[in-house]
């Protein structure tokens, strides 16, 4: 085994609550180590997978740290759905390790490939045959009584929502230091282009192509004449304030994973993140094709330029 191969490390994150993910994870550990790559996993995951670290050559590398779990790894292989990839984005944020999503979920919009393509995935990793795509993130700050009480990030979205089901939350939204509108609503979603196909889409917002640098604001069930989604510039600062007089407190959710309570008077500021999330791409597939495939969109009858060239100038098959 050459030193160059022996020094290569891959961080593996799996949804170990699912049997199919556990099975695929064991297969990946076996295949990657047989090619001379070191696989790093969380200690708890190794137990869940029923693996003996010393039975592999090179042995599996164990970690218990959630802060630098992927440090020194060239990429992280993520086995699961979008929720598992969002978890991996947290774990790799400090090291900026690229994420390769292997879909075991349903839509799996963030995933690059399906798990049935395991052989080609392994081959691409071993040969370093992949590219890196950067995705815009959000920096999120909660301010209350002029004090910063919470900071975090989001890849998909930061949403301010009502804490009580029975009542609407009263908020006022501002852009770049100026107020835009006040809403009695179920909440407000602030999303990235990546998140525009997630919660923002479910709330009625537009889909934004990943190549567009922009931020998205989507009110949820707002009782107001002006309650449309807004697309703002990437350098804008979005502010959502829970009104002092609101009888309902709020709650901030980031990527559906990190949460903090928002008392009346709290202010959430959302801006473009300093550090993007890096996604591994194994093949050149347009976002349009990915959108069509993931949502099962009907495209029968399309006669684009490629189809016209195939059929020839008279419409007959060339």
N, C-alpha and C positions, 0 to 999 in steps of 0.2 A: 504494500500500500504506500503510495507516494505521500510525502508530507503535505503537499497541496490538498490532496483529498482528505487526509486525516484531520486537517484543521478546519474543515468545513462543517458547520453546524446548522441544523434546522430545528426550530422550535415548533412543537406540535401541540395544538389546542383542539380538544374534541368535546363534544357534548356527551359526556359519559353516562348521562341518564338514558340514552337511547342505545339499544342493542346493536342497531345497524352501524351507528357511529363507533361503538367499541370494536366491532369487527373490522371496520375499515381502518381504524387507528392501529390495531395490531398488525394488519397487512402492511401499512405504510412503514411502521417501525422495522419490520422484517426486511422489506424491499430496500429502504434507504440505507440501513446498516450493511446490507449485503453489497451495496455499491460503495461502501467505505465512508459514508457520511455519519456524523454523530447526531443522534436525535435527543433533544432535550424536552422533558416533560415535567409537569408538576408532580411532586411526590404523591399527592392524593390521587392523581389520575393514573399513575402507575399501579396503585393498589386496586383502583376500580377496574383497570384493564387486566388485572391478574398477571402482570409481566414480571419476570426476573431480570433486572437490569444487567446482571453479569452474564446472562445467557446470550447476549448479542455481542458482535464484534464489528466495530467498537462498542463498548458497553453503553447503555442508555445513560444520559446525563440528567440528574434530578435537580430540581430547584423548588424552593418554597417561597421565594420572594415574588411579590406582585409588582414591585417597583422596577426591577431590572431583570425580569424573567427572561427576556429575549436578547439581553446584551451579548454581543459577539456572534449572533446568529445572522446568516445571510437572508433568511426569510422565515416567516411563520406559516405553516400549513394549518388551515382552520377547517375542521370537519364538523359540519352542522348547517344550520340555517343562518339567516341574517342576524338573529340574536346572538349566536355564538361568535360571529365575526365582529359584532359591536363589542362584545366582551374582550375579544382579542385586540381590538383597537385600543382599549384601555390599557391592557397589559404591555403593549408595545409602544405606547406613546413616548416614553422617555428615550427609548433607543431608536425610534423612527424605523423600526424593522418592517419591511414590506410584507403585506398579507396576501396569501393565496387562498381564496375561499373555494372549498370543495363542497358543493351543495348536497345536503341530505335533508333539507327542509322542503317547503312547498314551492313558493315563488323563488326564493333565494336570489333576490335582485342583485345583491352585492357579490355573490359568488361568481367565480370565473368559469368553473367547469362542474360537470356532474360527476358523481363518484364512480359511475360506470367506466369512466375514462382513466381509471387508476394507472394503467400501464403507461399511457402516453404522458400522464402527469409526472410520474416517477422519472421517465426518460428526459423530460424537459428540465426537471430540477437538477438531475445529475449532470446534464450537458450545459447548465446555466443558460438555457434557451428560453428566455423570457424577457419581457420589458416591464417598466415600472410606470404606472400612471398615478399622478398626484391628485387627491381630492381635497377640495376646500373644507375647512372645519370652522367651528364657532368657538370663540372664547365667551364664557358666560359669567357674569358677576351679579351677585345679589347685594343690594345696599339697603340698609334700614337704619333710621336715626343717624344718617350721615356716616355710617360705619359699614365697611365691607365685611359681610358676614360669611360669604361663600363664593368660591371660585371653582369653575370646572370647565370642561370642553364638551363639544358634541360633534359627531360626524354627520348624523341625520338631522336632528332637530332639538331645540329647547322649547318646551311648551309650558305656558302658564295656564293652569286649570283651576276650576273651583274645587274647594275641599269638601263641600257639602252637596249632595246630589239634588236636594230639594230646591236650592236657590241658585240664582245666577250670580256670577262674580262681576263686580263693577271695576272696570279698568279703563285707563286712558293710555293710548299708544302715541309715541313720538318718534320722529326720525330726525337724526342729526341735530338734536337739541330743540326741535320745534314740535309742538303737539299736532297730531293729525286727526284723531277722533277718539271719542269716548264710547265705550260699549258696555251694555249689560249682556253677558255672554257666558258660554260654557268654558271658554278659554281662548288663547291665542297661540298659534304655532309659528315659531321662527325657524326656518329651515334652510339648509344648503341645497344646491342643485341635486346632490346625492339623496338628500331626504325628501326631495319633491315627489319621489315615487313611493314614499312611505306614508307617515302620518299626514303630511301636507296634502298628499293626493286624496287620502280618505276624507279629509276635511273640506275638499272641494277646490284645492289649489291647482295651479297649472303644473305640468311637467316641464322641468328646465333641463336642457341637455348639459352634461357634465362639463363641457368645454366653455360654458357661459359662466363668467365670473359675476355672480349676483347672489343676493340674499332674498328670501321669500318670507312674507308675513301673511298668515291666513287666520282670520277670525273663525271661531267655532260657534255656530248657532247664535250669531250676534243679532240682537233685537235693535236694528238701526237701519235707516235708509241707505247709508253708506257702509256696507259690510262686505266689501270685495277683497279678494287677495291682492297683495301689492308686491311687485318685484322692485327691489331697490339696488343701488350700486354696491359693489363689494367692499367699499371703504366706508359705507354708511354705518351709523350706530343706531340700533333699534332699542327703544326703551319701552317697557311695559310696566306701568305702575298700578298696583292695587290701591284703589282710592281709600283715603283715610276713613271716609264715612261708610265704606262697604261693610255690610253685615255678614259677609261671607269671606273667610280667609282663603288664600290660594295655596297652591302647591306647584313647585317647579319640577318638571321632569326633563332629564337630558338623556336622549336616546332610549328612553323607557327604562333606564337602569339606575341613574343617580337622581336622588330627589331631596328636596328641602322644603320646609313649610314657609309660606309667605304671609305674614300678618298684614292687616290693613296698613297702608303706608309704605310697604316694601316696594322696591324698584328693581327690576331685572334689566340689565344692559347686555345686549348681544352684539358682538362685532366679529369680523373675520378673524380666525385663529392665526397665530404666528406659525404654527407647525401643521402642515397638511398630513393627512393619512395617505400612505403609499400602498397602492393595490398592484398585485402582480398580474400581468396579462400574458397568457401563453400564446394567444393568437390575435390577429387583427380582425376584430369584429366590431362593426359600427354600433353606436348606442341605439340607432334606429332598429337594427336587426335584433338587438338584445331586448328592446322594448316589445317588439312584435312577438318574439318567442316567449318571454316571461308572462305577458298578459294574454297570449293566445289571440292576438288581434287579427281580424279577417282582412286579407290582402288580395283575395281572388279578383281577377280583372285588371290588375296593375299592368300597364304597358309602358314601362319606363325605357330609357335609352338603351340599356343592356338588352332588354327583350326585343326592341325594334331592330337592333343590330343582328341578333340571332336569327330573326325571321326574314331579314332582307328587305329591300326597298319595296317590293310588291306585296309584302305581307306573308309570302310563302316561307316555309322553313328553308334556311340556307343550307 
